[in-house]
């Protein structure tokens, strides 16, 4: 079950990394567009990025200062000293345990030697007095060894109790460390989530600032264009005024020079001029009537005000024309951007669908593996249950054998104060005691058979030698008492 979760976590990490790289790619595309348009927005964006990175560096330095504070350092020093003391106590107790184990091993070796000597003495079958003295010496040795074993067991029990206390303290410290690690992981997760939110906010702020810069640039361009148009209009007005002044001066000059004698050509020219003047008068009268009609329509008699109003309306119309052109170009750009965004959205949707299909396939494969694991675990659980039943049956049979053989309570368990049932931990001890009991029983049977054969062989000898089996009768009973005592 751990492998699929690890794969899902790795896939999630890869997806987060891909989203992060996509965000970075979008930011880089925005930076590239700003560099192509102008250099100044790029510098501003870079300054903003440097500022954000500097703020993040300041936050990290503040966190490092907090971690290196005196309270944290003192607490770490206290925990370090405590751990050093605990390690020293652990080394000391482990050395004591090793010493007690060596003492117990020596005692067991001495007990084995004593048992070997007892068996050798049983096999020899000497006189009753020597056997009695040997049994007394063996009993004293056994009592001394039992006293040593009792003291060693007391020391071993005290060491075990101290080790139990130390284990409890270590478990408590491990739980505290696990709780601290859990809080630390939660804090790191919150920090990473906050950094991700800050990064998203910075990206949104950068995009909003870029849009603001773009609109400001467009507004500056419109202002510059309006100023250029205004200057061009002023120049045209000055040019027209200069032409008008020139024509007036030329007319006055020609009027002063018209006092020359009239000829036929001049008469024709004069008639033509008079006709032109009449036409001009008619045009003037027409203009006057039109002007009167305009004055009557507008309700304004001042010509200057009419001219100013006309020029104002012309400027407004020209500004509206320019504004409409700008809006049309902007709408075209926006439509292009919307088209590009729709294409990107369709592409991302296709990618998302492919990704979902891939995830569905992975989920199906994980379900198949999960079913396989469940079947295998069920089979293993069934085999484990069968093995447990067989083990319980074997332990019950061992306990029944121990009860029938009268060795249900071992000497080591007697020292602990009560008899225990057979379980997995003490089954080997019961099995060893059964083996020892069986070997002792076999030895006793062999000894009885040997003594019986010896008595039968001695009964066939003269009557003077028939008194020896009476002396060897106590020797025959004492090995049983010694074995029972052992």
Backbone torsions as a table, in degrees:
resi	resn	phi	psi	omega
1	UNK	NA	-18.9	-177.8
2	UNK	-77.1	-27.5	-175.2
3	UNK	-70.0	-46.8	178.8
4	UNK	-62.0	-40.1	178.9
5	UNK	-63.2	-40.1	177.6
6	UNK	-63.1	-40.7	178.4
7	UNK	-64.7	-40.2	177.8
8	UNK	-65.1	-38.7	177.4
9	UNK	-65.7	-40.3	177.3
10	UNK	-64.6	-39.9	178.5
11	UNK	-66.0	-39.1	177.4
12	UNK	-64.4	-41.1	177.8
13	UNK	-63.0	-41.1	178.4
14	UNK	-63.9	-39.6	178.1
15	UNK	-64.7	-42.3	177.0
16	UNK	-62.1	-40.8	178.7
17	UNK	-64.8	-39.0	178.2
18	UNK	-64.7	-43.2	177.9
19	UNK	-62.9	-39.7	177.6
20	UNK	-63.3	-43.9	178.1
21	UNK	-65.0	-36.7	176.6
22	UNK	-64.6	-42.2	176.2
23	UNK	-61.4	-43.7	177.8
24	UNK	-63.0	-36.8	178.6
25	UNK	-65.4	-41.4	177.2
26	UNK	-63.0	-41.9	178.3
27	UNK	-62.2	-41.4	178.8
28	UNK	-65.9	-36.3	176.5
29	UNK	-64.8	-40.9	177.6
30	UNK	-63.1	-42.5	178.4
31	UNK	-63.0	-40.2	179.6
32	UNK	-64.7	-40.0	178.2
33	UNK	-64.1	-40.4	178.9
34	UNK	-66.8	-35.4	177.8
35	UNK	-66.5	-40.0	179.1
36	UNK	-65.7	-42.2	-178.5
37	UNK	-68.6	-52.8	179.9
38	UNK	-160.7	165.0	-176.2
39	UNK	-89.7	-29.7	-175.0
40	UNK	-65.2	-45.1	177.0
41	UNK	-60.4	-33.8	178.3
42	UNK	-63.5	-43.1	178.5
43	UNK	-62.6	-39.4	178.8
44	UNK	-65.6	-41.8	177.9
45	UNK	-62.0	-43.4	179.2
46	UNK	-63.7	-39.0	177.0
47	UNK	-63.2	-40.7	178.2
48	UNK	-63.4	-42.0	178.5
49	UNK	-63.8	-43.7	178.6
50	UNK	-62.2	-38.4	179.4
51	UNK	-65.8	-44.2	178.3
52	UNK	-62.9	-42.4	177.5
53	UNK	-64.3	-37.0	177.7
54	UNK	-65.9	-40.5	176.2
55	UNK	-62.0	-42.4	177.8
56	UNK	-63.7	-39.8	176.4
57	UNK	-62.8	-40.8	177.6
58	UNK	-62.6	-40.4	178.3
59	UNK	-63.7	-42.2	179.7
60	UNK	-64.3	-42.1	178.2
61	UNK	-63.6	-37.9	177.0
62	UNK	-63.5	-41.7	177.5
63	UNK	-63.6	-39.7	177.3
64	UNK	-64.3	-39.4	177.3
65	UNK	-63.4	-40.4	178.6
66	UNK	-64.5	-39.6	178.1
67	UNK	-67.4	-30.2	179.0
68	UNK	-92.3	17.8	-180.0
69	UNK	-69.8	164.9	-175.5
70	UNK	-67.3	-37.8	-179.3
71	UNK	-64.4	-45.5	178.4
72	UNK	-65.0	-40.7	179.2
73	UNK	-63.6	-42.4	178.4
74	UNK	-64.8	-41.1	178.4
75	UNK	-63.7	-43.0	177.7
76	UNK	-62.8	-38.4	178.9
77	UNK	-65.2	-41.1	179.1
78	UNK	-63.3	-46.7	178.5
79	UNK	-62.1	-37.7	178.7
80	UNK	-63.8	-44.3	178.4
81	UNK	-63.1	-40.6	179.6
82	UNK	-62.9	-43.3	178.7
83	UNK	-64.3	-38.5	178.2
84	UNK	-62.8	-43.2	178.3
85	UNK	-63.2	-41.8	178.8
86	UNK	-63.5	-40.1	178.0
87	UNK	-65.1	-39.9	177.4
88	UNK	-62.9	-44.3	178.0
89	UNK	-62.1	-39.6	178.9
90	UNK	-62.9	-43.3	178.4
91	UNK	-62.7	-42.3	-178.5
92	UNK	-64.3	-46.6	-179.5
93	UNK	-66.4	-37.3	178.0
94	UNK	-64.9	-38.3	177.1
95	UNK	-65.2	-39.2	177.4
96	UNK	-64.6	-41.1	179.3
97	UNK	-62.5	-41.2	177.5
98	UNK	-62.2	-41.6	178.4
99	UNK	-61.9	-45.5	179.8
100	UNK	-64.4	-35.7	177.8
101	UNK	-66.2	-39.4	176.6
102	UNK	-64.1	-39.7	177.6
103	UNK	-63.1	-42.7	179.0
104	UNK	-64.4	-38.7	176.9
105	UNK	-63.5	-41.5	177.1
106	UNK	-62.3	-44.0	179.2
107	UNK	-62.0	-41.2	177.8
108	UNK	-63.3	-38.5	177.6
109	UNK	-63.5	-42.7	178.0
110	UNK	-64.5	-39.6	178.2
111	UNK	-62.9	-40.8	178.2
112	UNK	-63.5	-41.1	178.2
113	UNK	-62.8	-41.2	-179.8
114	UNK	-64.6	-41.0	178.7
115	UNK	-63.9	-39.6	176.7
116	UNK	-61.8	-43.2	178.8
117	UNK	-62.7	-39.9	179.5
118	UNK	-63.2	-42.3	178.8
119	UNK	-64.2	-39.7	177.9
120	UNK	-62.9	-41.8	178.0
121	UNK	-65.3	-37.6	176.5
122	UNK	-63.4	-39.7	-178.6
123	UNK	-68.8	-34.7	-179.0
124	UNK	-68.7	-44.0	178.0
125	UNK	64.9	56.9	179.6
126	UNK	-78.3	-167.5	-177.3
127	UNK	-67.3	167.4	-175.5
128	UNK	-68.8	-40.6	-178.6
129	UNK	-64.7	-46.2	179.0
130	UNK	-63.9	-38.6	179.1
131	UNK	-65.9	-38.3	-179.6
132	UNK	-66.6	-45.4	177.4
133	UNK	-60.9	-41.2	179.8
134	UNK	-63.6	-39.8	178.1
135	UNK	-65.2	-38.1	177.6
136	UNK	-62.6	-46.7	179.4
137	UNK	-63.0	-40.3	178.6
138	UNK	-64.1	-38.8	178.9
139	UNK	-65.3	-40.5	177.7
140	UNK	-63.9	-43.8	178.2
141	UNK	-62.1	-41.9	-179.5
142	UNK	-64.3	-42.1	178.7
143	UNK	-63.4	-42.3	176.9
144	UNK	-61.2	-45.5	179.7
145	UNK	-64.9	-37.0	176.9
146	UNK	-64.8	-39.3	176.7
147	UNK	-62.7	-44.1	177.6
148	UNK	-61.3	-42.6	179.1
149	UNK	-63.2	-38.5	178.8
150	UNK	-63.2	-46.9	178.7
151	UNK	-63.3	-41.1	178.8
152	UNK	-64.1	-39.5	179.4
153	UNK	-67.3	-37.5	176.4
154	UNK	-62.6	-45.1	177.2
155	UNK	-62.8	-40.9	179.5
156	UNK	-63.2	-40.2	178.3
157	UNK	-65.8	-40.6	177.0
158	UNK	-63.1	-41.8	178.0
159	UNK	-63.9	-39.8	178.2
160	UNK	-63.0	-40.9	178.7
161	UNK	-64.7	-41.5	176.8
162	UNK	-63.3	-41.3	177.4
163	UNK	-63.5	-36.6	177.4
164	UNK	-63.1	-42.6	177.2
165	UNK	-62.8	-42.7	178.6
166	UNK	-63.6	-39.9	177.5
167	UNK	-62.9	-40.0	176.9
168	UNK	-62.3	-42.5	178.8
169	UNK	-63.9	-42.0	179.0
170	UNK	-64.5	-41.3	177.1
171	UNK	-62.1	-40.0	176.8
172	UNK	-62.0	-45.2	178.1
173	UNK	-63.4	-38.5	178.1
174	UNK	-65.2	-38.9	176.5
175	UNK	-64.2	-41.8	176.7
176	UNK	-61.5	-41.1	178.8
177	UNK	-65.4	-40.0	177.8
178	UNK	-63.7	-40.9	177.3
179	UNK	-63.4	-42.2	178.1
180	UNK	-63.6	-42.0	178.6
181	UNK	-63.2	-38.4	178.6
182	UNK	-63.9	-45.9	177.9
183	UNK	-62.6	-40.2	-179.9
184	UNK	-63.1	-42.6	178.1
185	UNK	-64.2	-39.5	177.3
186	UNK	-63.1	-42.6	178.8
187	UNK	-64.1	-41.0	177.5
188	UNK	-63.2	-39.6	178.2
189	UNK	-63.7	-43.2	177.5
190	UNK	-63.1	-38.9	178.6
191	UNK	-64.1	-43.2	179.1
192	UNK	-66.0	-39.5	177.0
193	UNK	-63.1	-42.2	177.9
194	UNK	-63.1	-40.6	177.7
195	UNK	-64.3	-38.6	178.6
196	UNK	-65.3	-42.2	177.5
197	UNK	-64.2	-40.5	178.1
198	UNK	-63.4	-40.0	178.9
199	UNK	-63.6	-42.4	178.0
200	UNK	-64.1	-42.1	177.8
201	UNK	-63.0	-39.0	178.3
202	UNK	-64.4	-41.2	178.4
203	UNK	-63.7	-42.5	177.6
204	UNK	-63.3	-40.8	178.6
205	UNK	-64.2	-39.5	179.7
206	UNK	-64.6	-43.4	179.3
207	UNK	-65.2	-40.8	177.8
208	UNK	-64.4	-40.8	179.1
209	UNK	-65.8	-37.9	177.1
210	UNK	-64.4	-41.6	176.6
211	UNK	-62.7	-41.3	178.4
212	UNK	-62.7	-42.5	178.5
213	UNK	-63.2	-38.8	179.2
214	UNK	-64.3	-44.7	179.4
215	UNK	-66.9	-38.3	177.1
216	UNK	-63.2	-39.4	178.3
217	UNK	-64.5	-41.0	177.3
218	UNK	-64.2	-40.4	178.9
219	UNK	-64.8	-40.3	176.7
220	UNK	-63.8	-38.4	177.9
221	UNK	-64.9	-40.7	177.7
222	UNK	-64.5	-40.2	177.8
223	UNK	-62.9	-44.1	179.0
224	UNK	-63.1	-40.8	178.7
225	UNK	-65.0	-41.0	177.8
226	UNK	-63.8	-40.0	178.3
227	UNK	-65.3	-41.0	177.9
228	UNK	-62.9	-42.6	178.5
229	UNK	-63.6	-38.8	178.6
230	UNK	-64.9	-42.8	178.4
231	UNK	-64.8	-39.4	177.7
232	UNK	-63.2	-41.0	179.0
233	UNK	-65.1	-41.6	177.8
234	UNK	-61.9	-42.1	178.5
235	UNK	-63.6	-40.1	177.3
236	UNK	-63.1	-40.6	178.5
237	UNK	-64.0	-41.8	178.2
238	UNK	-63.4	-40.7	179.8
239	UNK	-63.2	-42.0	178.0
240	UNK	-66.2	-38.6	177.1
241	UNK	-65.1	-39.5	178.1
242	UNK	-64.9	-41.6	177.3
243	UNK	-63.4	-38.7	178.4
244	UNK	-64.7	-44.0	178.1
245	UNK	-62.6	-41.2	179.6
246	UNK	-62.8	-42.4	179.1
247	UNK	-66.7	-36.5	177.8
248	UNK	-66.0	-43.1	178.0
249	UNK	-64.1	-39.3	179.1
250	UNK	-66.1	-37.9	177.3
251	UNK	-65.2	-41.7	178.6
252	UNK	-66.0	-39.4	178.3
253	UNK	-63.8	-42.6	179.6
254	UNK	-69.1	-33.1	177.8
255	UNK	-66.2	-39.5	178.4
256	UNK	-69.6	-30.3	-179.9
257	UNK	-86.3	2.6	-176.5
258	UNK	-88.3	13.6	179.1
259	UNK	-87.2	12.5	-178.7
260	UNK	-75.7	159.8	179.8
261	UNK	-63.3	138.7	-177.1
262	UNK	-82.6	134.0	174.6
263	UNK	-113.2	-174.6	180.0
264	UNK	-67.3	-39.9	178.3
265	UNK	-67.6	-35.9	-179.8
266	UNK	-69.5	-34.4	178.0
267	UNK	-63.1	-44.3	176.5
268	UNK	-60.6	-41.8	179.8
269	UNK	-65.5	-36.5	179.5
270	UNK	-67.3	-39.4	178.6
271	UNK	-65.2	-41.3	178.3
272	UNK	-63.4	-36.4	-179.1
273	UNK	-68.8	-40.8	179.2
274	UNK	-63.4	-41.1	178.6
275	UNK	-62.9	-38.5	178.8
276	UNK	-67.1	-38.9	178.6
277	UNK	-63.9	-39.6	178.0
278	UNK	-62.4	-42.0	177.9
279	UNK	-62.8	-41.1	178.8
280	UNK	-64.3	-37.8	178.3
281	UNK	-65.2	-40.9	177.6
282	UNK	-62.9	-42.6	177.6
283	UNK	-63.9	-37.8	178.9
284	UNK	-64.4	-44.9	179.6
285	UNK	-62.4	-38.9	177.3
286	UNK	-62.5	-43.0	177.8
287	UNK	-63.3	-38.5	-179.7
288	UNK	-64.8	-42.5	177.5
289	UNK	-63.2	-40.9	177.6
290	UNK	-62.9	-41.9	179.7
291	UNK	-64.1	-39.6	177.8
292	UNK	-63.3	-40.8	178.5
293	UNK	-63.7	-39.8	177.7
294	UNK	-64.3	-41.4	178.9
295	UNK	-64.0	-40.9	179.3
296	UNK	-66.6	-36.2	-179.3
297	UNK	-70.7	-42.9	-178.1
298	UNK	-85.1	-21.8	-176.9
299	UNK	74.3	25.3	-178.6
300	UNK	-127.4	128.6	-178.1
301	UNK	-96.3	-20.2	-177.5
302	UNK	-79.4	125.6	-178.2
303	UNK	-72.9	-37.6	179.9
304	UNK	-60.8	-40.8	178.4
305	UNK	-65.4	-38.3	177.8
306	UNK	-63.3	-42.3	179.4
307	UNK	-63.6	-44.1	179.9
308	UNK	-63.9	-40.7	178.2
309	UNK	-64.5	-39.4	178.6
310	UNK	-64.2	-45.4	178.9
311	UNK	-64.2	-38.0	178.5
312	UNK	-63.4	-44.0	178.5
313	UNK	-63.5	-38.9	177.9
314	UNK	-63.1	-43.3	178.8
315	UNK	-64.3	-40.8	177.8
316	UNK	-62.4	-43.3	179.3
317	UNK	-63.3	-39.6	179.0
318	UNK	-66.7	-40.6	178.1
319	UNK	-64.9	-41.5	177.4
320	UNK	-63.2	-38.7	177.7
321	UNK	-62.0	-45.2	178.0
322	UNK	-64.2	-40.5	179.9
323	UNK	-63.5	-40.3	179.0
324	UNK	-64.3	-40.8	177.3
325	UNK	-61.8	-44.1	178.9
326	UNK	-62.7	-42.9	179.5
327	UNK	-63.5	-38.1	178.5
328	UNK	-64.5	-44.1	177.4
329	UNK	-63.5	-40.3	179.3
330	UNK	-65.1	-42.0	177.1
331	UNK	-61.8	-38.4	177.2
332	UNK	-62.8	-44.9	178.5
333	UNK	-62.5	-41.9	179.6
334	UNK	-65.5	-39.1	176.8
335	UNK	-63.6	-38.7	176.3
336	UNK	-63.6	-42.3	178.9
337	UNK	-64.1	-41.3	179.3
338	UNK	-63.8	-39.9	177.8
339	UNK	-63.3	-43.7	179.1
340	UNK	-63.5	-40.8	179.3
341	UNK	-66.6	-38.9	176.8
342	UNK	-63.6	-38.7	176.5
343	UNK	-62.8	-42.8	178.5
344	UNK	-63.6	-39.7	-180.0
345	UNK	-64.6	-41.8	177.6
346	UNK	-62.6	-41.3	179.2
347	UNK	-64.0	-43.4	178.5
348	UNK	-66.0	-34.7	178.3
349	UNK	-64.9	-41.4	177.8
350	UNK	-63.2	-43.0	178.3
351	UNK	-62.1	-42.0	-179.7
352	UNK	-63.5	-41.8	178.2
353	UNK	-63.3	-41.3	177.0
354	UNK	-62.8	-39.6	179.5
355	UNK	-65.9	-41.0	178.3
356	UNK	-64.7	-38.9	176.3
357	UNK	-62.1	-42.3	178.6
358	UNK	-63.1	-43.0	178.2
359	UNK	-64.5	-37.8	178.2
360	UNK	-63.3	-42.0	177.4
361	UNK	-62.0	-43.5	178.9
362	UNK	-64.2	-36.8	178.5
363	UNK	-65.9	-40.9	178.0
364	UNK	-62.4	-43.8	178.8
365	UNK	-63.7	-39.0	177.8
366	UNK	-65.7	-35.9	177.0
367	UNK	-64.2	-42.1	179.4
368	UNK	-61.8	-46.3	178.3
369	UNK	-63.0	-36.6	178.3
370	UNK	-63.8	-43.1	177.8
371	UNK	-62.2	-41.7	177.8
372	UNK	-61.3	-44.6	179.9
373	UNK	-63.0	-38.9	179.9
374	UNK	-64.5	-42.1	178.0
375	UNK	-62.9	-44.2	178.8
376	UNK	-63.4	-42.2	177.7
377	UNK	-63.7	-37.7	177.8
378	UNK	-64.4	-43.3	177.7
379	UNK	-62.5	-43.8	178.7
380	UNK	-64.3	-36.5	177.7
381	UNK	-65.5	-39.1	178.3
382	UNK	-63.9	-45.5	177.9
383	UNK	-62.8	-38.9	178.0
384	UNK	-63.6	-41.6	178.0
385	UNK	-63.8	-41.2	178.4
386	UNK	-63.3	-43.0	179.3
387	UNK	-64.6	-35.7	177.2
388	UNK	-65.8	-41.4	177.5
389	UNK	-61.9	-43.2	178.9
390	UNK	-63.5	-41.5	179.4
391	UNK	-64.6	-41.4	178.0
392	UNK	-63.2	-40.1	177.7
393	UNK	-63.6	-43.9	178.7
394	UNK	-62.3	-43.3	179.1
395	UNK	-62.9	-38.9	178.1
396	UNK	-64.1	-41.7	177.8
397	UNK	-64.7	-39.8	177.8
398	UNK	-62.4	-41.1	179.8
399	UNK	-65.3	-40.1	177.5
400	UNK	-63.6	-40.5	176.5
401	UNK	-63.4	-41.3	179.6
402	UNK	-64.9	-37.0	179.7
403	UNK	-68.2	-43.4	178.6
404	UNK	-66.0	-33.6	179.2
405	UNK	-86.1	1.0	178.2
406	UNK	58.8	44.0	175.3
407	UNK	-135.1	39.9	-178.3
408	UNK	-74.8	-15.0	179.7
409	UNK	-127.6	112.3	-179.2
410	UNK	-76.6	161.8	178.3
411	UNK	-60.9	-38.5	179.8
412	UNK	-64.6	-40.2	177.9
413	UNK	-71.5	-30.7	175.0
414	UNK	-63.7	-37.7	178.5
415	UNK	-63.9	-29.2	178.9
416	UNK	-73.9	-15.6	171.5
417	UNK	114.4	-16.6	-178.7
418	UNK	-154.9	162.1	-179.9
419	UNK	-90.7	139.4	-178.6
420	UNK	-109.3	152.8	173.0
421	UNK	-76.1	165.6	-179.0
422	UNK	-75.5	127.2	174.3
423	UNK	-136.9	-171.4	-175.3
424	UNK	-67.1	-32.9	-174.9
425	UNK	-75.2	-41.2	-176.5
426	UNK	-103.8	12.7	-179.6
427	UNK	-65.6	-39.7	179.6
428	UNK	-62.1	-38.6	178.7
429	UNK	-62.8	-44.0	178.0
430	UNK	-64.2	-39.0	179.4
431	UNK	-64.1	-43.1	178.5
432	UNK	-64.0	-40.1	179.0
433	UNK	-65.7	-36.7	176.0
434	UNK	-63.5	-43.2	178.3
435	UNK	-61.2	-42.9	179.7
436	UNK	-64.2	-40.0	179.6
437	UNK	-64.4	-41.2	-179.9
438	UNK	-64.9	-44.1	179.0
439	UNK	-62.9	-40.7	178.6
440	UNK	-64.6	-41.1	179.4
441	UNK	-64.1	-41.0	178.6
442	UNK	-64.2	-41.3	178.5
443	UNK	-62.9	-42.7	179.9
444	UNK	-63.2	-41.9	179.4
445	UNK	-63.4	-43.8	178.2
446	UNK	-61.9	-41.4	179.9
447	UNK	-64.3	-41.8	178.2
448	UNK	-62.8	-43.1	179.0
449	UNK	-62.8	-40.7	179.3
450	UNK	-64.5	-43.0	179.2
451	UNK	-65.6	-37.8	179.2
452	UNK	-65.2	-42.0	177.3
453	UNK	-64.1	-39.3	178.9
454	UNK	-63.6	-41.8	179.9
455	UNK	-66.2	-38.8	178.2
456	UNK	-65.0	-39.6	179.2
457	UNK	-68.7	-34.8	-179.8
458	UNK	-75.4	-27.6	176.9
459	UNK	-66.4	-24.7	178.0
460	UNK	-78.7	-13.1	-179.5
461	UNK	-82.9	176.1	178.6
462	UNK	-61.9	162.4	-174.8
463	UNK	-63.9	-22.2	-179.0
464	UNK	-63.6	-29.3	-178.3
465	UNK	-92.1	1.5	-179.6
466	UNK	-80.3	-7.2	179.2
467	UNK	-77.6	-18.9	-175.0
468	UNK	-67.6	-34.7	177.1
469	UNK	-62.3	-26.6	175.6
470	UNK	-66.2	-37.6	177.5
471	UNK	-70.0	-32.4	-177.1
472	UNK	-84.8	-2.7	-179.9
473	UNK	-64.5	-44.5	176.2
474	UNK	-62.9	-33.1	179.4
475	UNK	-65.0	-31.9	179.4
476	UNK	-70.4	-31.2	-178.6
477	UNK	-84.1	-31.3	-173.4
478	UNK	-69.0	-36.7	176.8
479	UNK	-59.4	-34.5	177.3
480	UNK	-65.5	-41.6	177.8
481	UNK	-63.4	-41.5	179.3
482	UNK	-64.7	-43.0	178.8
483	UNK	-63.6	-40.0	179.3
484	UNK	-65.7	-41.4	178.0
485	UNK	-64.7	-38.6	179.8
486	UNK	-67.2	NA	NA
